[in-house]
Amino acid sequence: MSEEKKHNKDFGFGKKFGGDSKDGDKKPKFNITWVYGIVAVVLFSMLFFDFGSSPTEITWNRFEQKMLRSHDVEKIVIVATQNLPIAEIYIKADRLDSPEYIDIKKQNSSVGVAGAHYFFSGGSIESIEDRLRDAMKDFDQKDKVSVSFEKRENNFGRAVEWLIFPLLLIGVWLFIFRRMAGPNGAGSQIFNIGKSKAKIFDKEGAEIKVDFKDVAGLAEAKVEVMEIVDFLKKPDKYTSLGGKIPKGALLVGPPGTGKTLLAKAVAGEAHVPFFSMSGSDFVEMFVGVGASRVRDLFKQAKEKAPCIIFIDEIDAIGRARGKNPNMGANDERENTLNQLLTEMDGFGTNSGVIILAATNRADILDRALLRAGRFDRQIHVELPDLNERREIFKVHMRPLVKLGPNVNADTLAKQTPGFSGADIANVTNEAALIAARKNKQRVEKQDFLDAIDRIIGGLEKKNKIISIDEKKTIAYHEAGHATVSWVLEHANPLIKVTIVPRGAALGAAWYLPEERQLTTKEQMLDEMCATLGGRAAEELFFGQISTGALNDLEKITKQAYAMVSYYGMSDKIGNISFYDSTGQSDYYFGKPYSEQTAKSIDDEVKEIIDIAYVRAKELLSKYKEQHNKLGELLLEKEVIFSEDLEKVLGPRPNGKTPYSSDDDIVVNEHDQDEQKDSIEPEGKKEVDSKE
């Protein structure tokens, strides 16, 4: 194909008017709007334009001097109109060829046809009559021109004038509301307010290209949803034994764990019609709209059964009835929920329609929605463990064009405990952006490590103004965390300590939390003691305290109250838990215990924190010399690693190290400028806000 033809093809020059790219002979479709337009043009034309001969207006002097006195006038007709009266002048037929009347030949092609040729207007009929009488008073009787009177009313024009305004209103109404009711119009909701907003992915559609291969980790959840897909593909396999296809499955888990991604994978694998919408799409300001949309959604689904309906963030309409924050017992959300409950398991049959829903607030959902027969299965999608994080890293690193040879998914998975799938996707994207910002040709391991630091702690602020005294306080504060956490047996292994400001923090300590399912009381007490090490160091070595321990105090206060109120780890309170897993206590104004119990809880929490604080000061006093060395080392290098702590404090008491022997870790100079070649920061970070 030549360039010219290719160009014409790209811009549609080869198409016929009103045609189709596939069928050039296709005629344009009939549109009633064109008929309305043609009728309007004809009416306006008949009103404002005269399609016959029209007389030419002249002055009185020309009429009197050139026409009347030359005896060229055949007759005069005085016409009474709605405005000023006019006198129409008819020229004798034998005088029309005279050069004096060439102007009417040019203006009117119908010369010789019966009709007035000229006219002039006057103030009134009497004044025109008087002027004509005076002009012909010297004429002989045979030369006088006959004058007649006529009253005309333009009934057609008046009718059209009456029609113009209504037709104009109708035209404007049709134009505006057709535009508003279009697919992208602002008023489309007015005409389709009760219709479902679900996006339909049909069997033939190729819009969803996600399958189970793109969902890393979530092994147990994938087994559950893959069985649902198998139900739709091979229903006889299960119904032949008398089983029934589940009516619904609820995906429950923290944000970013992949609930919506699982639903996309189901849509890509099932090869059946897939209806997708959000819970908020049902709710509208008009009463009854939500219930109407639920009915319309299930009506469409039944017509396309077998199919899948996916409702994301179902807690928007599935909140427990009577427990809404607005204290309304019969609001629009409850009506929508009632209709949803009826459609899911009412008298009507929904055979072949499977409902998937996702939420991270299952505790606030209505119990009737969660019962068997509606959502038969609750699939828990939890945060990924080490092996799942490795698989997720591999999936998200596929789109990266060039990776450095030292990028290892196993190592990165160990650096990111507690990260969700969305967090890992963000890490890979940030690593690519950091590499591009540094004009690199490939994404290297250090870019990933910088991305992890960036996501956990925020952007480095190297130009932040910090005085020498403040910097020393920050260094000794972070050294206090490092010293106490290093010597305690159950504290999390520390990886890196820095006094370079990041985000809202002026200093930070990176730890590697153990991936455990249970936490003992001793472990929690050691972690609280390590958290208070910074405040204890300030008081012990400077004789004063600062606002830098805000984050530490908030953390240990919540932890202590959880130990006493939730986990039953207090001898004084006993094995009692006031934790409400249903979430219904969020709407209660009172507490589930007496004032005396509340005072006992407060006293016990204060005692736990005081004991941990005294213990932290005792450890810092014991290791005072080592702590001061770490503080000075931080002031010098701004970033120190676990090797520095081991050199100063010796091996950890429990022998735990923050990394295993199979990690590809290179230990070099620990100066901040050479951080790229030093040990990798692992795990989560403890942030100390210097406010």
KAJOKA-V320134 format. One line per field, one symbol per residue. ss: DSSP state (A for helix, B for strand, O for the rest). burial: b if it has 24 or more other ideal C-beta (glycine too) atoms within 12 Angstrom, else e. A space follows every 50 residues. Layout:
ss=???
burial=???
//
This chain:
ss=OOAAAAAAAAOOOOOOOOOOOOOOOOOOOOOAAAAAAAAAAAAAAAAAOO OOOOOBBOOAAAAAAAAAOOOOBBBBBBBBOOOOOBBBBBBOAAAOOOAA AAAAAAAOOOOOOOOOOBBBBOOOAAAAAAAAAAAOOOOOOOOOOBBBBB BOOOAAAAAAAAAAAAAAAAAAAAAAAAAAOOOOOOOAAAAOOOOOOOBB BOOOOOOOOOOAAAOOOOAAAAAAAAAAAAAAAOOAAAAOOOOOOOOBBB BBOOOOOOAAAAAAAAAAAAOOBBBBBBAAAAOOOOOOAAAAAAAAAAAA AAAOOOBBBBBBOOAAAABOOOOOOOOOOOOAAAAAAAAAAAAAAOOOOO OOBBBBBBBOOAAABOAAAAOOOOOOBBBBOOOOOAAAAAAAAAAAAOOO OOBOOOOOAAAAAAAOOOOOAAAAAAAAAAAAAAAAAOOOOOBOAAAAAA AAAAAAAOOBOOOOOOOAAAAAAAAAAAAAAAAAAAAOOOOOBBBBBBOO OBOOBOBBBBBBOOOOOOOOAAAAAAAAAAAOAAAAAAAAAAOOOOAAAA AAAAAAAAAAAAAAAOOOOOOOOOOOOOOOOOOAAAAOOOOOOOAAAAAA AAAAAAAAAAAAAAAAAAAAAAOAAAAAAAAAAAAAAOBBBAAAAAAAAO OOOOOOOOOOOOOOOOOOOOOAAAAAAOOOOOOOBBBBOOO
burial=eeeeeeeeeeeeeeeeeeeeeeeeeeeeeeeeeeeeeeebeebeeeeeee eeeebbebebeebbebbbeeebbbbbbbbbeeeebbbbbbbeeeebeeee beebeeebeeeeeeebbbbbbbeebeebeebbeebbeeeeeeeebebeee eeeeeeeeebeeeeeebeeeeeeeeeeeeeeeeeeeeeeeeeebebbbbb beeeeeebebebebbbbbeebbebbbbbbbbbeeeeeeeeeeeebbbbbb bbbbebbbbbbbbbbbbbbbebbbbbbbbebbbbeeeebbbbbbbbbbbb beeeebbbbbbbbbbbbbbbbebbeeeeeebbbbbbbbbbbebbbeeeeb ebbbbbbbbbbbbbbbebbbeeebbbbbbbbbbbbbebbbbbbbbbbeeb eebbeebbbebbbbbbbbbbbbbbbbbbbbbbebbeeeeeeebbbbbbbb bbbbbbbeebeeeeeeeeebbbbbbbbbbbbbbbbbbbebbbbbbbbbbb bbbebbbbbbbbbbeeeeeeeebbbbbbbbbbbbbbbbbbbbeebbebbb bbbebbbebbbbbbbbbebbeebeeeebeeeeeeeeeeeeeeeeeeeeee bbebbeebbeebbebbbebbeebeebbbbbbebbbebbbbbbbbbbebbe ebeeebebbeeebebeeeebebeebbebbbbbbbbbbbbbe
//
